[in-house]
Amino acid sequence: MNGQNRSRIRPGQKVRIVLKKDQRTGTLTDGVVKDLLTKSATHPHGIKVRLQDGQVGRVKEIIEDETDGEA
């Protein structure tokens, strides 16, 4: 799932982001969301987040957890 809609991203969620330094190569970094930094509902390049380890980037993929969708 892509990371262009703010409503789909929550703190504690596993995501893949592209860091500013990696924008040219498109290298993705895995992490867990700490804060959402983009205020608008959507962003064409992905919602900007801060990971729990302090790295900041735009969400390219939301990693589906095996427990998602279960009651």
C-alpha positions as CSV (number, residue, x, y, z in Angstrom):
1,M,0.0,0.0,0.0
2,N,1.4,3.4,-0.9
3,G,1.9,6.2,1.6
4,Q,0.2,9.1,-0.1
5,N,-2.9,9.2,2.2
6,R,-2.3,10.5,5.8
7,S,-5.4,8.6,7.1
8,R,-3.7,5.3,6.4
9,I,-0.6,6.0,8.5
10,R,-0.5,5.8,12.3
11,P,2.3,5.9,14.9
12,G,3.6,2.5,15.6
13,Q,3.1,1.3,12.1
14,K,5.8,-0.4,10.0
15,V,6.7,1.5,6.9
16,R,9.3,1.9,4.2
17,I,10.5,5.5,3.6
18,V,12.8,7.3,1.2
19,L,15.2,9.6,3.0
20,K,16.1,13.0,1.5
21,K,19.7,11.7,0.7
22,D,18.3,8.7,-1.0
23,Q,15.7,10.4,-3.3
24,R,17.8,10.1,-6.4
25,T,18.5,6.4,-5.9
26,G,15.1,5.5,-4.4
27,T,16.7,3.4,-1.7
28,L,14.1,2.5,0.9
29,T,14.6,2.5,4.7
30,D,12.4,0.3,7.0
31,G,11.2,1.6,10.3
32,V,8.3,2.3,12.7
33,V,6.4,5.6,12.6
34,K,6.9,7.9,15.6
35,D,5.4,11.2,14.3
36,L,3.5,12.3,11.2
37,L,5.0,15.5,9.9
38,T,2.8,16.3,6.8
39,K,-0.3,18.1,7.9
40,S,-2.3,17.8,4.6
41,A,-4.5,14.8,4.0
42,T,-2.5,13.6,0.9
43,H,0.8,14.3,-0.7
44,P,1.9,13.1,-4.2
45,H,5.4,12.1,-3.0
46,G,4.3,10.4,0.2
47,I,3.5,11.6,3.7
48,K,6.5,12.8,5.6
49,V,7.1,11.0,8.9
50,R,9.7,10.7,11.6
51,L,10.7,7.1,12.5
52,Q,11.3,5.9,16.1
53,D,15.1,6.0,15.4
54,G,14.8,9.7,14.4
55,Q,15.2,9.4,10.6
56,V,12.8,11.6,8.6
57,G,11.5,10.7,5.1
58,R,8.4,10.2,2.9
59,V,6.4,7.0,3.1
60,K,6.6,4.9,0.0
61,E,5.1,1.7,1.3
62,I,3.1,0.7,4.3
63,I,4.2,-2.8,5.4
64,E,1.2,-4.9,5.9
65,D,1.3,-6.7,9.3
66,E,0.2,-10.3,9.5
67,T,-2.3,-9.3,12.2
68,D,-3.9,-6.6,10.1
69,G,-7.5,-7.4,9.1
70,E,-8.0,-9.7,12.1
71,A,-10.6,-8.9,14.7
